[in-house]
Amino acid sequence: MKTHVLFLLLIMYLEVSCQSTRRNDSFISQDKITKSSITLQYEMDLPSKVLKVGPNLEISIGKFALHSFNSLATEIFNVSSYKARNENDPLEPGTIVLRKVQVDRSLVFEEGTTKFQHATFASIVEFLLVKDTGESFRILGKSHPIRTNTIPFSPNDSESEETIEASIRSAIEIGLRKIVASKEIGSIESNQVMFQQKIE
């Protein structure tokens, strides 16, 4: 009888532990994040930022970034406003500014040949976080490379644009993770805020 009881208690403990782990692994964990009111801003020229992929073809990476920024941030924070920022506007406490977005792409060919093997896309975004104290920090969000097996924007390509959008969303999410962490612990490690890769 005691063995039965101990076994049931062990099962219940393991189930609770698993549920707790799943909650903690979530990007948006209500147990960990206390929603706070915050202002979202983006640089004035960001909506017009494009990636030129051919003589007559451009991808609106700025619009992709703005859409992901707005949708992801509003899941985490109580957003009081969302607007463009002029270059000379003062930085207000409690603001997250999306400043830059860049998409890097590379083509890989079989060694010693011109036979296409695969392509990769990776995105980088830069945020400016203005804390309630007035301190400001640059925060980098960099996505992992996403591979595609079709020559980008060739006649048979049907995935590159979606891949670019997914990679930008991933970079935004990674940057917001850092912002959430900084708001929880009250500070940002220097290696998290150094903008180590050039964005034009």
N, C-alpha and C positions, 0 to 999 in steps of 0.2 A: 504493500500500500504506500509506504513512504517513498519507494522507488518511483511509483506512478506519479505521486505529487511532485517530487523533485524533477522528473522528466517534463511534466507540464509547465512547471515554473521556468525551466530552462528554455523551452520552446517559446514561451511568452516573452522572455527577456531578449532572445535572439530576434524575434519579430519587431519588438520596439526598437532595438538597436539598428536594424536594417532600415526601418522607416525614418529614424533620426538621421542616418547617413544620407539617405536619398534627399531629405529636405536640405541638408547642409551643402550637398553638391549642386543644388540648383543655382542657376545664375542669379535669380531673383528670389532670395530667401527672406520671407517676411519675419522669421525668427531672428535674423541677423541684421536686417536693414530697417531702421526706423525712418520712415518717409519724412523728408524735410522739404520745405518750400524752396524752390531754386529757379533762377532765370536761365533760359537757354538762349544763346546768341550764336550767330555765325557771321563770318566775314562777308562783306557786301559782294565781293566778286566770286564767291564760292558757287552760286547757282550756275554761273557761266563756265565753270571749269570743265574742260572736255579732254578726252584722250583721242588723239588722231590715230586712226588705224588704217587709213588709206587716203588716196587723193580726194575722195568725196564722201568719206565716212568718218563720223565722230561719235564717240560714246559720252554721254553726259554724266561723267563720274561725280560731278558736284551735286547733281540732283539725287543720284543714288545715295551719296553720303548724307545729305540733308534728310532724306526720307528715313534712313536707318537711325540717324541721330535722334530724330523726333520720336519715332516709334519705340525705340529701346529706352530712351531716357524717361519718357512718360510712364513706363512700367515701373520705374524705380523711384522717381521723385514726384512730389507734387509740383508740377511746373506752373509757375505763376505767369510766365510770358515766354514767347518764342518769337524772336525777331532778328533782323539783320543788324550788324554793328558797323557803324562808320569808323574809319581809321582813327579819328580824333575823339571818339566818344570815350568818356572816362570809364574805367573798369569798376564795376559795382560789386561789393561783397555779395557772396552767394550766387555767383554766376559761373556757368560753364560755357566757354566759347569754342566752337569748332572752327579752327583756323585754316587748316590745309588738308588736302587729300592728294595722294599720288598712287598710281598703279604701275607696278613694274611687271614686265612680261619678258619671257625668254623662250627661245626655241632651241630644242636639243635635236641634233642629228646623229645618226650612226657614225661612229668614229671613222674618219677617212673617206666619208661619202657625203652626198647631198641628200640622202634619204631621211625624210622627216621621221622623228621618233615620238616626241611629245612636246607640249608647251606647258609653261607654268605661269600663273598669275599670282602676285602678292601685292597687298595694299598697305599703305601707311597713312595714318591720320595724326594730326596734331591738335590737341586740346589745350586751352588755357583755363585752368581752374582758379577762380578767385574765392578764397575761403572767407568765412564770416569775419575773420580778423583783418581782412584786407590783403593778406599775403597772396601772391599769385605764383602759380607753378605751371610750367609746360609739361604736358604728359603725352607720351607717344603710345599709340596703339598700332601694332604691326601684326598682320595676319600671317598664318602659315601659308606656304605656297600651295596652290590648288592646281592639280595637273589636268590637262585635257589631251585627248589623243587625236584631235583634228587640227589641221593647220588653222590658226586663228583667222577668222573672217574670210576664209576661202569660200567658194561657192557651196561646198558641202558642209560648212560649219553651221551648227545650230545651237552651240552651247557656250561660245565665248562670252557673249554679253551677259548671260545669266551667271557665268562663273565670275566675271568681274564684279557684278552686283553682290554675289555671295561673299567674295573676298573683302569688299569694302565693309559689308555688314559685320564680318568677323573682326576686322580691325577696329571698328567702332565699339563693338562689344568688349574687346580686350582693353581698350582705353577706358571705357566706363567701369570695368572691373577694378582698374587701378584707382579711379576716382572714388568708387565705393569703399575700397580698402583704406584710402587716405582719410575719408570722413569717419571711418570706424576707429582707426588707431590715432587719429589726430595729427599725423605727420606723414610725410612722404619720403621714402628712401631716395637718396640722391641718384642711385643708379636707375631708378624708375622714371625720373623726370628729365634726365639729360636727353636732349633730342639729338641722337647720335647719327642719324642718317639724313642727308640733305633732302629737303622737299622744295621743289620749285613751284 
